[in-house]
Amino acid sequence: MARLKTQRATSAGGIVVRVRDGRTQLVVGMRRRARGVTWTLPKGTPRPGETLEETAVREVGEETGLVVAIRRPVGSIRYSFSVEDARIDKTVHYFLMEAIGGHLAGHDAEFARVRWVDLDAAAVLLTFETERELVARVGRLLRTERPSAPIDRALPADAPGPGAGPAHRSGQAGRTGHPPSPQRRPELSGEASLR
């Protein structure tokens, strides 16, 4: 059997938080794929010349419809998957963010649905273990730090279904997502500390 060629890929995304009625909430999105439905954090691939921060702000904005600001880096996750004749080793860098404008109904076609969920509920809802672990770490960080509350703007509790927002990114070539199996057990990197 021929050995797969290994390629490295990088993405950047965000954990967008707010405090509503004393509860910390974050934004998640639902994708419909041939293998079923997945709930994930927003993320995407850098354009040429973009920094990770610029990519994260742009991708989160496009995928959620929100205008966001970075508060700090919160870590990265790594996983591998196969596509055709290649093995992809992917690293996704995440930033803690707050929404400073926009509306969930403005999300693009990457997600079929976008919604705010309580931080504790994300541990059950998110499909991928690496994202659940990262969100749990962020939850511990927020409880320990007692940061100033994220801006509590009049953002919707949920967004309409498919077709509600602009679809300007649908079909973008070269974009990679999570590997097909949510049962993978990749490592959670500590390269961006949660100090």
C-alpha positions as CSV (number, residue, x, y, z in Angstrom):
1,M,0.0,0.0,0.0
2,A,1.4,3.4,-1.0
3,R,2.3,5.8,1.8
4,L,0.2,9.0,2.0
5,K,2.0,12.3,1.4
6,T,1.7,14.5,4.5
7,Q,0.7,18.1,4.1
8,R,0.4,20.8,6.8
9,A,-2.6,23.1,7.0
10,T,-3.3,26.1,9.3
11,S,-6.6,27.8,10.2
12,A,-7.7,30.4,12.7
13,G,-11.0,31.0,14.5
14,G,-12.7,32.3,17.5
15,I,-14.6,31.6,20.7
16,V,-17.0,34.6,20.7
17,V,-18.4,35.2,24.2
18,R,-21.0,37.4,25.9
19,V,-22.7,37.6,29.3
20,R,-26.5,37.4,29.2
21,D,-28.6,37.3,32.3
22,G,-25.5,36.4,34.3
23,R,-24.6,33.5,32.1
24,T,-21.6,33.3,29.8
25,Q,-22.6,32.3,26.3
26,L,-20.6,31.5,23.1
27,V,-21.4,31.3,19.4
28,V,-21.6,27.9,17.6
29,G,-22.5,27.0,14.1
30,M,-24.2,23.9,12.6
31,R,-23.0,22.4,9.3
32,R,-24.9,19.8,7.3
33,R,-22.6,17.3,5.7
34,A,-23.1,14.0,3.9
35,R,-22.0,12.3,7.2
36,G,-24.6,14.2,9.2
37,V,-24.8,17.4,11.3
38,T,-21.9,18.9,13.2
39,W,-21.8,21.8,15.6
40,T,-18.5,23.6,15.6
41,L,-16.7,26.8,16.4
42,P,-16.2,29.3,13.5
43,K,-12.8,29.1,11.8
44,G,-11.2,29.3,8.4
45,T,-8.1,29.3,6.2
46,P,-5.8,32.4,5.9
47,R,-5.7,34.3,2.7
48,P,-2.2,35.2,1.4
49,G,-0.6,37.9,3.5
50,E,-3.1,37.6,6.4
51,T,-2.0,37.2,10.0
52,L,-3.7,34.6,12.2
53,E,-5.5,37.4,14.0
54,E,-6.8,38.9,10.7
55,T,-7.9,35.5,9.5
56,A,-9.8,34.8,12.7
57,V,-11.6,38.1,12.8
58,R,-12.6,37.8,9.1
59,E,-13.6,34.2,9.2
60,V,-15.6,34.5,12.4
61,G,-17.3,37.6,11.0
62,E,-18.2,35.9,7.8
63,E,-19.4,32.6,9.4
64,T,-21.4,34.2,12.2
65,G,-22.6,37.6,10.9
66,L,-21.0,39.3,13.9
67,V,-18.5,42.1,14.1
68,V,-15.9,40.8,16.5
69,A,-12.9,42.0,18.5
70,I,-10.1,39.8,19.8
71,R,-9.5,39.8,23.6
72,R,-6.6,37.3,23.6
73,P,-5.3,34.0,22.1
74,V,-6.6,30.9,23.9
75,G,-4.7,28.0,22.4
76,S,-4.7,25.7,19.4
77,I,-5.9,22.3,18.5
78,R,-4.3,19.8,16.1
79,Y,-5.8,16.9,14.2
80,S,-5.1,14.8,11.1
81,F,-7.3,13.5,8.4
82,S,-6.9,12.0,4.9
83,V,-8.1,13.5,1.6
84,E,-7.6,11.5,-1.6
85,D,-3.9,10.6,-1.6
86,A,-2.7,13.0,1.2
87,R,-2.7,13.0,4.9
88,I,-3.5,16.5,6.3
89,D,-1.9,17.6,9.6
90,K,-4.0,20.6,10.6
91,T,-3.5,23.2,13.4
92,V,-6.3,25.6,14.2
93,H,-5.4,28.7,16.3
94,Y,-8.2,30.1,18.4
95,F,-8.8,33.5,20.0
96,L,-11.2,34.7,22.7
97,M,-13.5,37.3,21.1
98,E,-16.4,39.5,21.9
99,A,-19.1,40.7,19.6
100,I,-19.1,44.5,19.0
101,G,-21.8,44.5,16.3
102,G,-23.5,42.6,13.6
103,H,-26.3,40.1,13.7
104,L,-26.4,36.3,13.5
105,A,-28.8,36.5,10.6
106,G,-26.0,37.8,8.5
107,H,-23.9,34.6,8.6
108,D,-22.7,33.2,5.3
109,A,-23.4,29.7,3.8
110,E,-20.6,27.9,5.8
111,F,-23.1,27.3,8.6
112,A,-26.7,26.3,8.1
113,R,-27.5,27.7,11.5
114,V,-25.7,29.9,14.0
115,R,-26.7,30.4,17.7
116,W,-25.6,31.5,21.1
117,V,-25.4,28.7,23.7
118,D,-24.5,28.7,27.4
119,L,-20.9,27.9,28.0
120,D,-21.8,24.7,29.9
121,A,-24.1,23.5,27.1
122,A,-21.3,23.8,24.6
123,A,-19.6,20.8,26.3
124,V,-22.5,18.7,25.1
125,L,-23.4,20.3,21.9
126,L,-20.0,20.6,20.1
127,T,-19.3,17.6,18.0
128,F,-15.5,17.5,18.2
129,E,-13.7,16.6,21.5
130,T,-10.9,19.0,20.9
131,E,-13.3,21.9,20.6
132,R,-15.1,20.8,23.8
133,E,-11.8,20.6,25.7
134,L,-10.8,24.0,24.5
135,V,-14.1,25.6,25.4
136,A,-13.8,23.9,28.9
137,R,-10.4,25.5,29.3
138,V,-11.7,28.9,28.3
139,G,-14.6,28.5,30.8
140,R,-12.1,27.8,33.6
141,L,-10.0,30.8,32.5
142,L,-13.0,33.1,32.6
143,R,-14.1,31.9,36.0
144,T,-10.6,32.3,37.4
145,E,-9.8,35.7,35.8
146,R,-13.2,37.3,36.4
147,P,-12.6,39.5,33.3
148,S,-14.8,42.5,32.6
149,A,-18.0,41.2,31.1
150,P,-18.1,41.1,27.3
151,I,-20.2,43.7,25.7
152,D,-23.9,42.7,26.1
153,R,-25.4,44.1,22.9
154,A,-28.8,43.4,21.6
155,L,-27.7,40.4,19.5
156,P,-30.2,37.7,18.7
157,A,-30.7,34.6,20.7
158,D,-30.6,32.6,17.5
159,A,-30.5,33.0,13.7
160,P,-32.8,31.9,11.0
161,G,-32.0,28.8,9.0
162,P,-30.2,28.4,5.6
163,G,-30.4,31.3,3.2
164,A,-30.8,33.9,5.9
165,G,-27.4,35.5,5.3
166,P,-25.2,36.3,2.4
167,A,-23.7,33.3,0.7
168,H,-20.6,35.0,-0.5
169,R,-18.2,32.2,0.6
170,S,-20.2,29.2,-0.5
171,G,-18.1,26.8,-2.7
172,Q,-14.8,28.5,-1.9
173,A,-12.1,26.2,-3.3
174,G,-9.3,24.9,-1.1
175,R,-11.2,25.2,2.2
176,T,-10.8,22.3,4.6
177,G,-12.9,21.5,7.6
178,H,-12.8,18.9,10.3
179,P,-12.0,15.3,9.4
180,P,-14.9,13.0,8.8
181,S,-14.8,11.2,12.1
182,P,-15.8,13.0,15.3
183,Q,-14.3,10.1,17.3
184,R,-10.7,11.1,16.5
185,R,-8.5,11.9,19.6
186,P,-6.0,14.6,18.5
187,E,-4.0,16.6,20.9
188,L,-4.9,19.9,22.4
189,S,-1.8,22.2,22.2
190,G,-0.7,24.4,25.0
191,E,1.4,26.6,22.7
192,A,-0.9,29.5,23.3
193,S,-1.2,29.6,27.1
194,L,-4.3,30.4,29.0
195,R,-2.4,32.5,31.6
